[in-house]
Amino acid sequence: MKKRVFLAALACSILMCACGTNKPEATTDEGATTAVTEEESEGTDSDDEVLEEVVSVPDEPEEKEDDLYYTFNPHACPKKLYDAYGPEEWEAFFNLCDALRAGEDSFECANRDVYEWCFSGGPLNDLFPLARFTITPDFINGYSDGKGHFSYDIPVEEFLEKQAAFEEMVVDILKENVTKEFTDFEKCITLYEYMVDNYTYDWEECANNNFEAMEKLPRGTYGVYRTFMDKTGICDDLSAVYDYLLVQCEVDAVQYEGFTGDGHAWSYVTLDGTGYFIDPTWGLDENGNHDLTFFMMTEAEREPDFGDRMAPVIYYYEHENTDIDFSANDDKYEILHNGDFVSLDREQKILYYNVEGEEREFHYDA
């Protein structure tokens, strides 16, 4: 599957790290009050009267929707790539995100290099997809005196309406598939199956994936936002959609790429400090099969296709911190790779899969 070639020498890449919120503590019955009257009451002619014990129990707290479901996080990015770059880049990029959501055309930015990094293709394409082809930076005069400036290519009101609809769509996808009670593994497999069920590979876009053809295509007719809306795309679009959804539900996921022929892109996820490769593009199947071959792979399983020409996607310039671990050597999910997904029992922590007509069980602990 071809990997996208971005126009105008802007380097495309991905990042995202999840910023979570803690659940509020549940109210208990420990605060219940007890009221008991005196056993004898003065001033009565009747026999001693004892009133019944009255116990007041507080109402059950009403569960809030965001206690169970994820809300949209405009500053979500993968921790791996957050750690790979400096705080100036991320502070500026989050300022840009806030400006875009408010319909503003400038944002606080440390310097010109950081300004160019924010618009280098990858950050917007993967972390604010709508803006990738609906705003334009000015690399000559766009930065001055701690401020970055840009212009909108569509009316601001239209931009804000589209972004609000996009955020609502993302939240709806998550709500339909996962909750905060899911483990990271369960989020990965559930959203992987969501991709299999809902997305297709765009062979026409693949054929146009070259500079000459793309220069003739209208902006916005390809890329991550378009793939979200049309449910079709090529490998870097599909893996970016998968990563975006995972990061929004607090799973560390970044885009990875390999170079053989036209190149290819997939996802790198981190579960409990351990890395794995997931390829939502090669996992797609037009015949409706739910092949797990490309779910939770190791480096050794990718090497036959890409050898040592594999690396995490980077942005405008090399990582400032080159010590970030992107290894993928744990093979505990290898047993799944000759089967098709059947179902998931979250209570029993069992993934059911089919191998040549025989249903099998994979017991997971997290």
PyMOL commands that set and color helices and strands:
alter all, ss='L'
color gray80, all
select helices_A, chain A and resi 29-31+65-68+79-84+87-102+112-118+122-127+129-133+156-177+184-198+203-207+211-214+224-230+235-248+299-306+334-338
alter helices_A, ss='H'
color red, helices_A
select strands_A, chain A and resi 33-35+54-56+106-108+135-137+143-144+147-152+200-201+232-233+252-258+264-271+274-278+310-312+340-345+350-355+358-363
alter strands_A, ss='S'
color yellow, strands_A
deselect
rebuild
show_as cartoon
